[in-house]
Amino acid sequence: MELRHLQHFVAVAEDQHFTRAAERLLVSQSGLSASIRALERELQTPLFVRTTRRVTLTPAGRALLVEAERILAQVRTAHEAVAAVQGVLRGMLTLGSEQCIAGVHVAGLLAAFRHRHPDVEICLRQAGSGALAEDVEAGRLDLAFAVRTQADTDQLRSVPLTCEPMTLLCHSSHPLAAAGAAVTPQELGGEVFVDFHPDWGPRRTTDTVFAAAGVRRTVALEVNDVHTLLDLVDENLGVAVVPRHFAHKRSSLTALPVKGTGEAVYETVALLPPRQATSPAARALMALLETTGG
């Protein structure tokens, strides 16, 4: 099994299209098709279901994709490790992050990293914490800044960043704002909520808090960015339970403590692969984070 066969296979799986994958890899479509057929012959099973519009993975293809991504990530790490021994940090840093993650100023950290390591290409992707954990575990990301969603595994470890409680944000004319007191999940059961996609860390945290309290809530307005959430609350279209640091982003809103959430209910972490599989670029970024404090 050749590495180029795995590279070709992953590209087709990502693009779900032979022509687009060939264009991205700068190879001929016939050469790409031949590479995939050679891999299927070696494994003695079809890897793709081919149609006139797109290709999809077979069960065998899905199983191979997980291992192929991990193998290619390990090969890249090996190349970068050799370069690091020679005194030059180069290659690529693939980083994931949730929006407005607490405990690290991502833009500032990446700017400092680029200043120190100009030969490293930086790739950043925003997503929810669950997806980021899967991508680090599969080798698609070198590391990610996310909310803790699971315990460490053989393929995924975490480095704590910070913890904070959850806060209710509401319009200044809302009855809860007039009371000005801390609220319980039970008192919020009848409210209309603005919240994020279920995979985002703040949504996962809030869902957990309300489930633990035995309170059902209605998320009528689901968004994928912080500023839209704040805009909707600012228009009095609903309330939001968010990490405490979100309250500083919109001074016009009233922020109230949520009882029973505790100081450590929202925990942010850096997610990394096992130490032996951590890329030199990821190690350098984490060392810089420890030095600068985020």
C-alpha positions in Angstrom: 0.0 0.0 0.0 1.6 3.3 -1.1 1.1 6.6 0.6 0.0 8.3 -2.6 -2.8 5.8 -2.8 -4.0 6.8 0.6 -3.6 10.5 -0.2 -5.7 10.0 -3.4 -8.3 8.0 -1.5 -8.7 10.7 1.2 -9.0 13.4 -1.4 -11.8 11.6 -3.2 -13.5 10.9 0.1 -13.4 14.5 1.1 -14.5 15.9 -2.3 -17.0 13.1 -3.1 -16.0 13.6 -6.7 -13.1 12.3 -8.8 -12.8 15.3 -11.1 -12.6 17.9 -8.2 -10.2 15.6 -6.3 -8.0 15.3 -9.3 -7.9 19.0 -9.9 -7.0 19.6 -6.2 -4.2 17.0 -6.3 -2.9 18.2 -9.7 -3.2 14.7 -11.2 -5.1 13.4 -14.2 -8.6 11.9 -13.5 -7.5 8.7 -15.2 -4.5 8.4 -13.0 -6.5 9.1 -9.9 -9.1 6.4 -10.9 -6.3 4.0 -11.5 -4.8 4.7 -8.1 -8.2 4.0 -6.4 -8.7 0.8 -8.3 -5.2 -0.4 -7.3 -6.1 0.3 -3.6 -9.4 -1.6 -4.0 -7.7 -4.5 -5.6 -5.1 -4.7 -2.8 -7.9 -4.6 -0.1 -10.1 -6.8 -2.2 -13.2 -4.7 -1.6 -14.9 -1.6 -3.1 -14.2 1.6 -1.3 -16.7 3.9 -3.1 -20.2 3.7 -4.5 -19.9 5.5 -7.8 -22.8 7.5 -9.4 -22.9 10.0 -12.2 -23.1 12.9 -9.8 -20.9 11.9 -6.9 -19.1 9.1 -5.1 -19.8 8.0 -1.5 -17.9 5.7 0.8 -18.8 2.1 1.3 -18.7 0.7 4.9 -15.1 -0.6 4.1 -14.3 2.9 2.8 -15.5 4.6 6.0 -13.3 2.2 8.0 -10.3 2.9 5.9 -10.8 6.7 6.0 -10.3 6.8 9.7 -7.0 4.9 9.5 -5.8 6.6 6.3 -6.2 10.1 7.9 -4.3 9.0 11.0 -1.5 7.4 8.9 -1.1 10.5 6.8 -1.0 12.7 9.9 1.7 10.6 11.4 3.8 10.7 8.3 3.5 14.5 8.2 4.5 14.6 11.9 7.5 12.5 11.2 8.7 14.9 8.4 8.2 17.9 10.7 10.0 16.2 13.6 13.1 15.6 11.4 13.0 19.3 10.2 12.7 20.4 13.9 15.8 18.4 14.8 17.7 20.2 12.1 16.7 23.4 13.7 13.9 24.6 11.5 10.3 24.4 12.3 8.3 24.2 9.1 5.3 22.4 7.6 1.7 23.1 8.6 -0.2 23.8 11.8 -3.8 22.7 11.6 -5.8 24.2 14.4 -9.4 24.1 15.4 -11.3 26.4 17.8 -14.7 27.3 19.0 -15.8 30.9 18.7 -14.9 33.2 21.6 -13.3 30.4 23.5 -12.3 31.3 27.1 -8.8 30.9 28.3 -6.9 31.7 25.0 -6.8 34.7 22.6 -6.6 32.7 19.5 -5.8 35.5 17.0 -3.1 37.0 19.3 -1.5 33.5 19.9 -1.4 32.7 16.2 0.1 36.1 15.4 2.9 35.5 18.0 3.4 32.0 16.6 3.7 33.2 13.0 6.3 35.9 14.1 8.4 33.1 15.8 7.9 30.5 13.1 7.3 32.1 9.7 8.0 28.9 7.8 5.0 27.1 9.3 1.7 27.4 7.4 -1.3 28.0 9.7 -4.7 26.6 8.9 -7.6 27.4 11.2 -11.1 25.9 11.3 -14.0 26.9 13.6 -16.5 24.2 14.6 -18.3 22.8 17.7 -16.4 21.0 20.4 -17.6 17.5 19.6 -16.5 17.8 15.9 -13.2 19.3 17.0 -12.5 16.4 19.3 -13.3 13.9 16.5 -10.9 15.8 14.1 -8.0 15.8 16.6 -8.6 12.1 17.4 -8.7 11.2 13.7 -5.5 13.2 12.9 -7.3 15.9 10.8 -6.3 18.6 13.3 -3.0 19.0 15.2 -4.9 20.5 18.2 -8.0 22.3 19.1 -9.3 24.8 21.7 -12.7 23.6 22.8 -15.0 22.9 25.7 -14.4 19.6 27.5 -17.0 17.1 26.2 -15.4 13.8 27.1 -12.8 12.1 29.2 -9.3 11.6 27.8 -8.7 8.5 25.6 -5.8 6.7 24.1 -6.1 8.9 21.1 -7.1 12.2 22.7 -5.7 14.1 25.7 -6.6 17.5 27.1 -4.7 20.4 28.7 -7.0 22.6 30.9 -7.3 26.3 30.0 -9.9 27.8 32.3 -13.3 27.4 34.0 -16.2 29.7 34.6 -19.9 29.7 35.5 -22.8 30.3 33.2 -24.7 33.6 33.1 -28.2 34.5 31.9 -28.3 37.4 29.4 -31.6 39.2 28.9 -33.0 42.5 27.6 -33.0 45.3 30.1 -36.8 45.5 30.0 -37.2 41.8 30.8 -38.9 41.1 34.2 -35.9 39.1 35.3 -33.7 42.2 34.7 -35.9 44.3 36.9 -35.6 41.7 39.7 -31.8 41.8 39.4 -31.4 38.5 41.3 -29.7 35.2 40.5 -32.0 32.8 38.7 -32.5 29.0 38.8 -33.1 26.7 35.9 -36.6 26.1 37.2 -37.4 29.9 37.0 -36.3 29.8 33.3 -38.4 26.9 32.2 -41.0 29.0 30.5 -38.6 31.3 28.7 -37.8 31.4 25.0 -34.1 30.7 24.4 -31.6 31.8 21.9 -28.7 29.3 21.7 -26.1 27.7 19.6 -26.0 24.6 17.5 -26.1 21.5 19.8 -22.5 20.7 19.2 -21.1 24.0 20.4 -19.7 24.0 23.9 -21.9 26.6 25.5 -25.0 24.8 24.2 -23.7 21.4 25.5 -23.1 23.0 28.9 -26.5 24.7 29.2 -28.3 21.5 28.1 -26.4 19.6 30.8 -27.3 22.1 33.5 -31.0 22.1 32.6 -31.1 18.3 32.2 -29.5 17.9 35.7 -32.2 20.2 37.1 -35.0 18.3 35.4 -36.1 21.4 33.4 -37.2 21.3 29.8 -36.5 24.4 27.8 -37.4 25.7 24.3 -34.6 26.8 22.0 -36.6 28.7 19.4 -33.7 30.6 17.9 -30.6 28.5 17.0 -27.6 30.3 15.7 -23.9 29.6 14.8 -22.2 32.8 15.9 -21.9 34.8 19.1 -22.8 38.2 17.7 -26.1 37.0 16.2 -27.0 35.5 19.5 -26.3 38.8 21.3 -28.3 40.7 18.6 -31.4 38.5 19.1 -31.3 38.9 22.9 -30.7 42.6 22.4 -34.0 42.8 20.4 -35.8 41.0 23.3 -36.6 38.0 21.2 -35.4 35.6 23.8 -32.9 35.0 26.6 -29.6 33.1 26.6 -27.5 31.2 29.1 -23.9 31.6 28.1 -20.4 31.5 29.6 -19.8 34.5 31.9 -17.2 36.2 29.6 -19.9 36.7 26.9 -21.5 39.3 29.1 -18.7 41.7 28.5 -19.4 41.7 24.7 -22.7 43.6 25.0 -23.1 46.2 27.8 -26.7 46.9 26.9 -27.8 43.5 28.1 -28.5 42.5 31.7 -26.4 39.6 33.0 -27.6 37.5 35.9 -25.9 34.6 37.7 -27.5 31.2 37.2 -27.7 29.3 40.4 -26.4 25.8 40.6 -24.0 26.1 37.7 -20.8 26.4 39.8 -17.6 28.1 38.9 -16.3 25.1 36.9 -19.3 24.1 34.9 -17.9 25.6 31.7 -14.4 24.2 31.2 -12.2 25.0 28.2 -9.3 22.8 27.2 -6.6 22.3 24.5 -7.3 19.0 22.8 -4.2 17.1 21.5 -3.3 13.6 20.2 -1.1 11.4 22.4 2.3 13.0 23.2 4.2 10.8 20.8 1.9 11.8 18.0 1.8 15.5 18.7 3.4 17.5 15.9 6.4 19.8 16.5 4.2 22.8 15.5 1.5 21.9 18.0 4.1 21.5 20.7 5.6 24.9 19.8 2.2 26.5 20.0 1.4 25.0 23.4 4.8 26.1 24.7 4.1 29.6 23.5 0.6 29.5 25.1 2.2 28.5 28.4 4.8 31.3 28.1 2.4 34.1 27.2 -0.6 32.9 29.2 -2.9 33.0 26.1 
